[in-house]
């Protein structure tokens, strides 16, 4: 691919005759930023962009991950790994988990993303059985008390995904883009799961290998494009795929900010976008907050900026505050 097109998103309620609306939202654009490797980006009018690019960007994406609610959706993090970077959960009693899950639902979560293995920098891989033991109680509680809740399983392992999908989970959220476990693709197909493909720069425990080069943004785009095309070629519908640029995975602070500033570039892949910035280290570097739990304001602000660029799913720890932010944006007519 020689040219890459990022729609320059506008939120004004008054728009020109040549405006194209992003999917099913009120967000619109009539110009695009064009990237080419080793060249300075330029801005062109949408009339001069390829027809297929305009078609991809205007395609209706009203339903995301099978949710009844229109995007943006709030994916709440339920970490059941004691070594999670932000909120490791070390108490597995039924009552404690029930309270935590109910709080997430009361705070406005749309998707609960359950994870039993940390993928923080320096993480240690655990066995599939140990990972299953960590998530089992939460799956039982949700299936019993909130059977209609959308559940995502955050894992790289086919056995863990199969266990969760067979117990009501509908989304396979894999930080390795189905690349870590050779059986993951077949498990996803078996359960007709929605799949989240995330960019990473390594494999196994090397997920945080630094990405290099001044064309890193386009390299990330190409990686995701290739993974999407591979998954589709294996018989999984593009409508069941969501992409994640992998903020914080092998990226410097400058790279993370560049990705977020240009996040609408990824709309041209024709899949919904998920972004997870919540409480990450680069936010703390900017704000001076060493404790991840103190990065609330920066996390909510970053999620809001992503939403204003049309991102359909934000993965967060602070569900209530993020939900409040989305309501404010909605009432400002920025999002549907």
TAKA-V964899 format. One record per residue. RES is the residue in one small letter. SS is DSSP state (helix for helix, strand for strand, loop for the rest). PHI is phi in degrees with one decimal (999 if undefined). Layout:
# TAKA-V964899
res ss phi
RES SS PHI
RES SS PHI
This chain:
# TAKA-V964899
res ss phi
x loop 999
x loop -98.0
x loop -126.6
x strand -126.0
x strand -121.7
x strand -111.1
x strand -65.5
x loop -90.7
x loop -76.2
x strand -120.5
x loop -120.2
x loop -62.9
x loop -77.9
x loop -104.1
x loop -137.8
x loop -75.6
x loop -64.8
x loop -93.4
x loop -65.8
x strand -113.9
x strand -91.2
x loop -75.8
x loop 56.0
x loop -104.2
x loop -100.1
x loop -89.0
x loop -72.4
x strand -138.3
x strand -154.3
x loop -134.7
x strand -147.7
x strand -134.6
x strand -93.4
x strand -105.0
x strand -106.0
x loop -137.3
x loop -60.5
x loop 63.0
x loop -129.0
x loop -73.7
x loop -61.0
x strand -129.0
x strand -108.6
x strand -127.6
x strand -71.1
x helix -61.6
x helix -61.3
x helix -94.9
x loop -85.3
x loop -58.9
x helix -61.2
x helix -65.7
x helix -66.3
x helix -62.7
x helix -65.9
x helix -59.7
x helix -72.6
x helix -94.2
x loop -61.3
x loop -67.9
x loop -126.8
x loop -67.2
x loop -106.9
x loop -119.4
x loop 55.5
x loop 75.6
x loop -77.0
x loop -74.1
x loop -77.5
x loop -70.0
x loop -68.8
x loop -79.3
x strand -106.7
x strand -100.8
x strand -96.4
x strand -92.0
x strand -85.5
x strand -117.2
x strand -82.4
x loop -113.3
x loop -106.0
x loop -66.5
x loop -106.3
x loop -60.6
x loop -64.8
x loop -114.6
x loop -144.3
x loop -51.1
x loop -109.0
x loop -112.2
x loop -111.6
x loop -112.1
x loop -64.6
x helix -54.9
x helix -62.8
x helix -66.3
x helix -66.1
x helix -60.3
x helix -62.3
x helix -65.3
x helix -66.0
x helix -62.8
x helix -64.4
x helix -60.1
x helix -67.9
x helix -64.1
x loop -79.3
x loop 106.4
x loop -66.7
x loop -101.0
x strand -137.7
x strand -101.9
x strand -101.2
x strand -94.4
x strand -132.9
x loop -111.2
x loop -130.7
x loop -70.2
x loop -120.3
x loop -66.5
x loop -54.2
x loop 83.4
x loop -65.2
x loop -116.1
x loop -66.1
x loop -110.2
x loop -73.5
x helix -57.1
x helix -64.2
x helix -65.1
x helix -63.5
x helix -63.3
x helix -59.8
x helix -70.2
x helix -97.3
x helix -58.7
x helix -63.5
x helix -63.9
x helix -61.4
x helix -63.8
x helix -63.0
x helix -65.4
x helix -63.1
x helix -82.2
x helix -99.8
x loop -141.3
x loop -64.1
x loop -91.6
x loop -68.3
x strand -72.3
x strand -118.0
x strand -115.3
x strand -104.7
x strand -93.7
x loop -155.6
x loop -104.6
x loop -108.3
x helix -62.4
x helix -63.3
x helix -68.4
x helix -61.0
x helix -61.4
x helix -60.3
x helix -70.4
x helix -65.9
x loop -73.4
x loop -115.8
x loop 109.2
x loop -64.7
x loop -122.5
x strand -124.1
x strand -107.1
x strand -100.8
x strand -117.4
x loop -66.0
x loop -97.9
x loop 57.8
x loop 62.0
x loop -105.5
x loop -80.0
x loop -116.8
x loop -65.2
x loop -92.1
x helix -63.0
x helix -60.6
x helix -68.8
x helix -64.3
x helix -59.7
x helix -67.4
x helix -56.2
x loop -100.9
x loop 50.2
x loop -77.3
x strand -75.9
x strand -126.2
x strand -107.1
x strand -102.4
x strand -109.2
x loop -72.5
x loop -143.3
x loop -106.1
x loop -149.3
x loop -143.9
x loop 58.8
x loop -87.0
x loop -103.0
x loop -63.6
x loop -104.9
x loop -60.9
x loop -65.4
x loop -85.6
x loop -125.7
x loop 92.3
x loop -76.4
x loop -98.1
x helix -58.9
x helix -61.6
x helix -73.9
x helix -64.6
x helix -63.4
x helix -57.3
x helix -64.8
x helix -59.6
x helix -66.7
x helix -59.5
x helix -65.5
x helix -67.4
x helix -60.5
x helix -63.4
x helix -64.8
x helix -61.2
x helix -63.6
x helix -65.9
x loop -89.4
x loop 99.5
x loop -100.6
x loop -66.1
x helix -58.4
x helix -66.5
x helix -103.8
x strand -111.0
x strand -127.6
x strand -116.9
x strand -138.7
x loop -70.5
x loop 72.5
x loop -56.4
x loop 89.6
x loop -92.9
x loop 73.6
x loop -112.6
x loop -78.8
x helix -56.7
x helix -63.1
x helix -66.3
x helix -56.9
x helix -66.9
x helix -64.4
x helix -61.2
x helix -66.0
x helix -66.7
x loop -116.8
x helix -61.5
x helix -68.3
x helix -54.1
x helix -74.8
x helix -61.7
x helix -72.9
x helix -78.7
x loop 79.6
x loop -125.7
x strand -59.7
x strand -112.7
x strand -112.2
x strand -129.6
x loop -122.0
x loop -115.3
x loop -54.1
x loop 62.6
x loop -73.8
x helix -57.7
x helix -65.1
x helix -67.5
x helix -63.5
x helix -63.2
x helix -75.1
x helix -89.5
x loop 84.7
x loop -98.1
x loop -77.1
x loop -82.2
x helix -53.3
x helix -66.8
x helix -92.4
x loop -99.0
x helix -60.0
x helix -61.3
x helix -62.2
x helix -66.2
x helix -66.4
x helix -62.4
x helix -61.7
x helix -63.0
x helix -63.5
x helix -65.2
x helix -65.1
x helix -63.7
x helix -67.7
x loop -98.4
x loop 90.6
x loop -60.9
x loop -91.0
x strand -136.5
x strand -117.1
x strand -96.5
x strand -138.9
x loop -94.2
x loop -96.1
x helix -68.1
x helix -59.8
x helix -66.8
x helix -66.8
x helix -62.6
x helix -64.1
x helix -60.3
x helix -63.8
x helix -63.7
x helix -63.9
x helix -59.6
x helix -60.8
x helix -78.7
x loop -91.5
x loop 63.6
x loop -84.1
x loop -128.6
x loop -66.0
